[in-house]
Amino acid sequence: MSAATDTKQERINLRLEHRAKQMLERAARFEGKTVSSFILTSALAHAEKTIDAHEVMRLNRQDSEAFFNALAKPVRLNKRLAAAFKEHEQRVTSR
């Protein structure tokens, strides 16, 4: 699909107070954007930060080394871990 045929098809409606609308319009004018464009770029930037905060793990050097060292060690199954795997198999995998 080319950029010429790629059309916007989704819509979000928003109700807000008059003062909030005035503020958005003013901010959009400062950036030379339409209100829709201003809201979309602002919301997408915030959405990216929110997703990043929930999906990305940042570790300092010491924690990073401990994490990768733990991954490198072979897993030793004790009774509780074996039981947890068995329960997982029954509850989740067998569906």
N, CA and C atoms as a LAMMPS dump frame, in Angstrom:
ITEM: TIMESTEP
0
ITEM: NUMBER OF ATOMS
285
ITEM: BOX BOUNDS ff ff ff
-5.0000000000000000e+02 5.0000000000000000e+02
-5.0000000000000000e+02 5.0000000000000000e+02
-5.0000000000000000e+02 5.0000000000000000e+02
ITEM: ATOMS id mol type element x y z
1 1 1 N 0.84 -1.179 0
2 1 2 C 0 0 0
3 1 3 C 0.885 1.242 0
4 2 1 N 0.677 2.128 -0.94
5 2 2 C 1.49 3.329 -1.029
6 2 3 C 0.965 4.412 -0.103
7 3 1 N 1.775 5.408 0.121
8 3 2 C 1.386 6.509 1.006
9 3 3 C 0.164 7.246 0.454
10 4 1 N 0.026 7.265 -0.878
11 4 2 C -1.104 7.961 -1.493
12 4 3 C -2.427 7.26 -1.218
13 5 1 N -2.389 5.939 -1.082
14 5 2 C -3.623 5.191 -0.847
15 5 3 C -3.825 4.819 0.615
16 6 1 N -2.852 5.116 1.447
17 6 2 C -2.943 4.807 2.875
18 6 3 C -3.762 5.899 3.553
19 7 1 N -5.027 5.615 3.827
20 7 2 C -5.892 6.629 4.423
21 7 3 C -6.149 6.326 5.882
22 8 1 N -6.434 7.381 6.61
23 8 2 C -6.772 7.231 8.023
24 8 3 C -8.201 6.715 8.108
25 9 1 N -8.392 5.619 8.839
26 9 2 C -9.721 5.021 8.911
27 9 3 C -10.261 4.947 10.328
28 10 1 N -9.429 5.179 11.308
29 10 2 C -9.866 5.075 12.691
30 10 3 C -10.195 6.455 13.238
31 11 1 N -11.105 6.48 14.194
32 11 2 C -11.544 7.752 14.753
33 11 3 C -11.682 7.62 16.264
34 12 1 N -11.319 8.677 16.987
35 12 2 C -11.526 8.771 18.431
36 12 3 C -12.249 10.089 18.689
37 13 1 N -13.359 10.009 19.38
38 13 2 C -14.094 11.223 19.757
39 13 3 C -13.771 11.562 21.201
40 14 1 N -13.751 12.84 21.483
41 14 2 C -13.331 13.295 22.802
42 14 3 C -14.206 14.453 23.25
43 15 1 N -14.732 14.353 24.449
44 15 2 C -15.485 15.462 25.043
45 15 3 C -14.601 16.106 26.101
46 16 1 N -14.562 17.419 26.113
47 16 2 C -13.717 18.104 27.083
48 16 3 C -14.314 19.456 27.426
49 17 1 N -13.808 20.034 28.488
50 17 2 C -14.27 21.353 28.91
51 17 3 C -13.76 22.413 27.933
52 18 1 N -14.488 23.509 27.864
53 18 2 C -14.143 24.598 26.952
54 18 3 C -12.723 25.1 27.186
55 19 1 N -12.356 25.24 28.458
56 19 2 C -11.015 25.746 28.793
57 19 3 C -9.921 24.782 28.297
58 20 1 N -10.163 23.487 28.397
59 20 2 C -9.19 22.498 27.915
60 20 3 C -9.053 22.598 26.399
61 21 1 N -10.171 22.781 25.714
62 21 2 C -10.126 22.915 24.255
63 21 3 C -9.34 24.16 23.858
64 22 1 N -9.578 25.278 24.555
65 22 2 C -8.848 26.509 24.258
66 22 3 C -7.344 26.312 24.443
67 23 1 N -6.972 25.594 25.488
68 23 2 C -5.555 25.36 25.755
69 23 3 C -4.931 24.513 24.644
70 24 1 N -5.635 23.488 24.214
71 24 2 C -5.127 22.64 23.126
72 24 3 C -5.002 23.433 21.83
73 25 1 N -5.988 24.265 21.543
74 25 2 C -5.93 25.082 20.335
75 25 3 C -4.746 26.052 20.387
76 26 1 N -4.521 26.644 21.536
77 26 2 C -3.408 27.584 21.69
78 26 3 C -2.064 26.885 21.503
79 27 1 N -1.914 25.738 22.15
80 27 2 C -0.664 24.987 22.027
81 27 3 C -0.433 24.537 20.588
82 28 1 N -1.491 24.097 19.92
83 28 2 C -1.367 23.668 18.521
84 28 3 C -0.912 24.823 17.639
85 29 1 N -1.469 26.012 17.871
86 29 2 C -1.06 27.19 17.088
87 29 3 C 0.427 27.509 17.292
88 30 1 N 0.906 27.384 18.54
89 30 2 C 2.324 27.634 18.806
90 30 3 C 3.217 26.721 17.983
91 31 1 N 2.767 25.495 17.761
92 31 2 C 3.574 24.536 16.996
93 31 3 C 3.202 24.491 15.519
94 32 1 N 2.271 25.335 15.103
95 32 2 C 1.876 25.377 13.696
96 32 3 C 1.173 24.103 13.249
97 33 1 N 0.421 23.498 14.149
98 33 2 C -0.272 22.246 13.836
99 33 3 C -1.774 22.421 13.984
100 34 1 N -2.514 21.5 13.399
101 34 2 C -3.942 21.459 13.679
102 34 3 C -4.115 20.877 15.079
103 35 1 N -5.274 21.09 15.661
104 35 2 C -5.535 20.532 16.99
105 35 3 C -5.448 19.015 16.928
106 36 1 N -6.014 18.416 15.891
107 36 2 C -5.962 16.951 15.747
108 36 3 C -4.523 16.456 15.687
109 37 1 N -3.711 17.121 14.884
110 37 2 C -2.315 16.719 14.752
111 37 3 C -1.569 16.892 16.073
112 38 1 N -1.825 18.007 16.762
113 38 2 C -1.176 18.258 18.042
114 38 3 C -1.547 17.185 19.065
115 39 1 N -2.833 16.877 19.156
116 39 2 C -3.296 15.864 20.116
117 39 3 C -2.711 14.501 19.766
118 40 1 N -2.732 14.155 18.485
119 40 2 C -2.223 12.847 18.073
120 40 3 C -0.731 12.701 18.369
121 41 1 N 0.075 13.691 18.002
122 41 2 C 1.516 13.562 18.25
123 41 3 C 1.817 13.551 19.742
124 42 1 N 1.092 14.368 20.509
125 42 2 C 1.301 14.395 21.961
126 42 3 C 0.888 13.071 22.598
127 43 1 N -0.256 12.552 22.203
128 43 2 C -0.754 11.298 22.767
129 43 3 C 0.151 10.128 22.389
130 44 1 N 0.621 10.1 21.152
131 44 2 C 1.507 9.013 20.73
132 44 3 C 2.837 9.05 21.474
133 45 1 N 3.375 10.256 21.698
134 45 2 C 4.626 10.369 22.45
135 45 3 C 4.434 9.866 23.875
136 46 1 N 3.323 10.238 24.484
137 46 2 C 3.05 9.781 25.85
138 46 3 C 2.799 8.27 25.867
139 47 1 N 2.1 7.757 24.865
140 47 2 C 1.837 6.317 24.779
141 47 3 C 3.148 5.537 24.661
142 48 1 N 4.074 6.044 23.854
143 48 2 C 5.38 5.402 23.705
144 48 3 C 6.12 5.332 25.035
145 49 1 N 6.107 6.431 25.781
146 49 2 C 6.771 6.456 27.087
147 49 3 C 6.106 5.49 28.063
148 50 1 N 4.79 5.433 28.041
149 50 2 C 4.054 4.541 28.94
150 50 3 C 4.354 3.083 28.621
151 51 1 N 4.329 2.737 27.346
152 51 2 C 4.627 1.365 26.933
153 51 3 C 6.056 1.012 27.305
154 52 1 N 6.979 1.914 27.047
155 52 2 C 8.384 1.702 27.379
156 52 3 C 8.553 1.452 28.88
157 53 1 N 7.864 2.236 29.693
158 53 2 C 7.975 2.094 31.151
159 53 3 C 7.467 0.745 31.642
160 54 1 N 6.532 0.156 30.905
161 54 2 C 5.946 -1.11 31.335
162 54 3 C 6.575 -2.332 30.669
163 55 1 N 7.241 -2.142 29.543
164 55 2 C 7.771 -3.29 28.81
165 55 3 C 9.286 -3.403 28.8
166 56 1 N 9.985 -2.356 29.156
167 56 2 C 11.446 -2.371 29.087
168 56 3 C 12.018 -2.436 30.498
169 57 1 N 12.96 -3.333 30.687
170 57 2 C 13.613 -3.469 31.98
171 57 3 C 15.021 -2.882 31.871
172 58 1 N 15.324 -1.963 32.752
173 58 2 C 16.658 -1.366 32.772
174 58 3 C 17.351 -1.799 34.057
175 59 1 N 18.534 -2.327 33.901
176 59 2 C 19.298 -2.803 35.049
177 59 3 C 20.632 -2.087 35.112
178 60 1 N 21.107 -1.868 36.339
179 60 2 C 22.455 -1.335 36.465
180 60 3 C 23.44 -2.467 36.177
181 61 1 N 24.71 -2.154 36.142
182 61 2 C 25.722 -3.153 35.762
183 61 3 C 25.689 -4.379 36.68
184 62 1 N 25.614 -4.168 37.991
185 62 2 C 25.632 -5.278 38.942
186 62 3 C 24.401 -6.173 38.759
187 63 1 N 23.223 -5.576 38.641
188 63 2 C 22.008 -6.36 38.459
189 63 3 C 21.995 -7.06 37.102
190 64 1 N 22.537 -6.386 36.094
191 64 2 C 22.612 -6.98 34.763
192 64 3 C 23.494 -8.234 34.776
193 65 1 N 24.634 -8.142 35.43
194 65 2 C 25.531 -9.298 35.517
195 65 3 C 24.865 -10.44 36.283
196 66 1 N 24.189 -10.127 37.378
197 66 2 C 23.502 -11.161 38.157
198 66 3 C 22.41 -11.822 37.327
199 67 1 N 21.666 -11.032 36.559
200 67 2 C 20.597 -11.562 35.712
201 67 3 C 21.16 -12.522 34.661
202 68 1 N 22.192 -12.089 33.94
203 68 2 C 22.754 -12.933 32.888
204 68 3 C 23.489 -14.15 33.453
205 69 1 N 24.093 -14.013 34.61
206 69 2 C 24.709 -15.169 35.26
207 69 3 C 23.644 -16.199 35.643
208 70 1 N 22.508 -15.726 36.123
209 70 2 C 21.418 -16.636 36.477
210 70 3 C 20.874 -17.345 35.242
211 71 1 N 20.815 -16.645 34.125
212 71 2 C 20.35 -17.271 32.883
213 71 3 C 21.331 -18.333 32.379
214 72 1 N 22.599 -18.115 32.622
215 72 2 C 23.629 -19.023 32.119
216 72 3 C 23.72 -20.313 32.925
217 73 1 N 23.25 -20.293 34.156
218 73 2 C 23.334 -21.486 35
219 73 3 C 22.225 -22.467 34.64
220 74 1 N 22.534 -23.752 34.658
221 74 2 C 21.476 -24.721 34.39
222 74 3 C 20.454 -24.719 35.537
223 75 1 N 19.2 -24.96 35.169
224 75 2 C 18.121 -24.978 36.163
225 75 3 C 18.149 -26.301 36.921
226 76 1 N 18.097 -26.197 38.242
227 76 2 C 17.993 -27.399 39.066
228 76 3 C 16.561 -27.496 39.564
229 77 1 N 15.882 -28.545 39.144
230 77 2 C 14.491 -28.717 39.546
231 77 3 C 14.408 -29.296 40.953
232 78 1 N 13.723 -28.574 41.828
233 78 2 C 13.405 -29.161 43.117
234 78 3 C 11.933 -29.592 43.043
235 79 1 N 11.421 -30.161 44.097
236 79 2 C 10.049 -30.685 44.061
237 79 3 C 9.019 -29.588 43.789
238 80 1 N 9.198 -28.444 44.414
239 80 2 C 8.225 -27.364 44.229
240 80 3 C 8.229 -26.823 42.805
241 81 1 N 9.419 -26.684 42.209
242 81 2 C 9.498 -26.2 40.845
243 81 3 C 8.921 -27.225 39.871
244 82 1 N 9.216 -28.498 40.099
245 82 2 C 8.658 -29.556 39.251
246 82 3 C 7.138 -29.566 39.349
247 83 1 N 6.614 -29.382 40.569
248 83 2 C 5.157 -29.354 40.754
249 83 3 C 4.548 -28.145 40.045
250 84 1 N 5.239 -27.007 40.081
251 84 2 C 4.75 -25.802 39.411
252 84 3 C 4.704 -26.016 37.898
253 85 1 N 5.729 -26.649 37.336
254 85 2 C 5.725 -26.953 35.9
255 85 3 C 4.582 -27.896 35.549
256 86 1 N 4.355 -28.888 36.382
257 86 2 C 3.279 -29.847 36.138
258 86 3 C 1.918 -29.146 36.188
259 87 1 N 1.735 -28.285 37.175
260 87 2 C 0.478 -27.542 37.289
261 87 3 C 0.277 -26.621 36.092
262 88 1 N 1.359 -25.965 35.665
263 88 2 C 1.283 -25.111 34.482
264 88 3 C 0.868 -25.921 33.259
265 89 1 N 1.456 -27.064 33.117
266 89 2 C 1.126 -27.947 31.99
267 89 3 C -0.362 -28.277 31.994
268 90 1 N -0.884 -28.592 33.166
269 90 2 C -2.291 -28.981 33.274
270 90 3 C -3.228 -27.789 33.057
271 91 1 N -2.884 -26.642 33.608
272 91 2 C -3.765 -25.477 33.539
273 91 3 C -3.697 -24.719 32.216
274 92 1 N -2.51 -24.554 31.693
275 92 2 C -2.318 -23.648 30.557
276 92 3 C -2.068 -24.386 29.25
277 93 1 N -1.075 -25.235 29.253
278 93 2 C -0.622 -25.845 28.012
279 93 3 C -1.627 -26.841 27.442
280 94 1 N -2.371 -27.508 28.299
281 94 2 C -3.278 -28.56 27.826
282 94 3 C -4.566 -28.007 27.237
283 95 1 N -4.793 -26.703 27.255
284 95 2 C -6.024 -26.114 26.709
285 95 3 C -6.094 -26.221 25.234
